[in-house]
Amino acid sequence: MRVTTLPVLVLAGYSAIACASGKHVADQREATVSATGATMVRITARAGDLKVLGRSGAETVEVQGTARASSDEALEAIRLIAERRGDVVWIEAEIDSDGFRSGHQSLDLVIELPDSIPVDATDSSGHLAAEDLASLELKDSSGDVRIDGIAGTLDVTDSSGTLDVSGVGGETRIHDSSGDLRVSSVDGTLRLHDSSGDIRVSDAKGDVIVERDSSGDIDVGGVDGDFVVERDGSGDIDYRDVGGEVRIPRKKR
């Protein structure tokens, strides 16, 4: 085991192991950062799966990572950065571009943090799960995304992959480029901008506003507020159990 200690960064662990295929090697990365007085956790994840989990009563941000590469050189180039920058806890997966050319690299991350601190996350590729957070702003490039239990606001920009969202207490904004979108149990206003893929919405306490949908079906059920589709390209629009006003564009014949 090798342990490296940096200012407000604990990077621990590693013993390289070969995967069952014999084509890859892996290391463990670990870090702990104090969350006392922090007002934000910023995460920059690149290739690899990402889990962000809120924990009641937690006072630190705990990071567990698994680095994988197809060569020892490429593996050595993968770093986990975890530190305080003023009142922000900064978590970043750093993958050296020279190392990337010498072999495939990824860093899976599991991040546990106080459920009272907002999260701002950017993810390049791989599956993503976020649970029990104060609020979340997410920019995701590719891979399936599952979000469950956001106490406040949620703002998601997603390029590709299936997106599942449930249990949001505040206003929700989603800009989705491709892949199916499923949203349930949202208390605040829900605003959607979707390029392709089906949209499914259920159990919305506020208004549901589809600002633009280029292609794919829209199915909405159980809305206490208004249901509005401002712009729609192609695909069916079905709705039921809407408590407020319904406004959808007429299809051209």
LINHU-V194458 format. One line per field, one symbol per residue. ss: DSSP state (a for helix, b for strand, c for the rest). psi: psi as a letter, one per 40 degrees, with the letter a starting at -180 (. if undefined). burial: + if it has 9 or more other ideal C-beta (glycine too) atoms within 8 Angstrom, else -. A space follows every 10 residues. Layout:
# LINHU-V194458
ss = ???
psi = ???
burial = ???
This chain:
# LINHU-V194458
ss = ccbbbbccbb bbccccbbcc ccccbbbbbb bbbbcccccb bbbbbbbccb bbbbbccccb bbbbbbbbbc caaaaacbbb bbbbbccbbb bbbbbcaaaa aaccbbbbbb bbbbccccbb bbbbbccbbb bbbccbbbbb ccccbbbbbb cccbbbbbcc ccbbbbbbcc cbbbbbcccc bbbbbbcccb bbbbccccbb bbbbcccbbb bbbccccbbb bbbcccbbbc cbccccbbbb bbcccbbccc ccc
psi = hhhhhihfhh higihiihid eeeiiiiihi ihhheheiei hhhhibhiih hhhihheiei hhhhihhiie idddddehih hhihgbehhh hhhhhhdddd deihiihhhh hhiheehihh ihhdiiihhh hfidihhhhh diiihhhhgh dbihhhhhdi ihhhhifhda ihhhhhdiii hhhighdahh hhhhdiiihh highdaihhh dhhdiiihhh hghdaihhhd hhciiihiii fhdaihhiih hh.
burial = --------++ ++++-+--+- ---+++++++ +++++--+-+ ++++++++++ +++++--+-- +++++++++- +-+++-++++ ++++---+++ +++-++--++ --++++++++ +++++-++++ ++++++++++ ++++++++-+ ++++++++++ ++++++-+++ ++++++-+-+ ++++-+++++ ++++-+-+++ ++++++++++ ++-+-+++++ -+++++++++ +-+-+++++- ++--+-+-+- -+-+-+-+-- ---
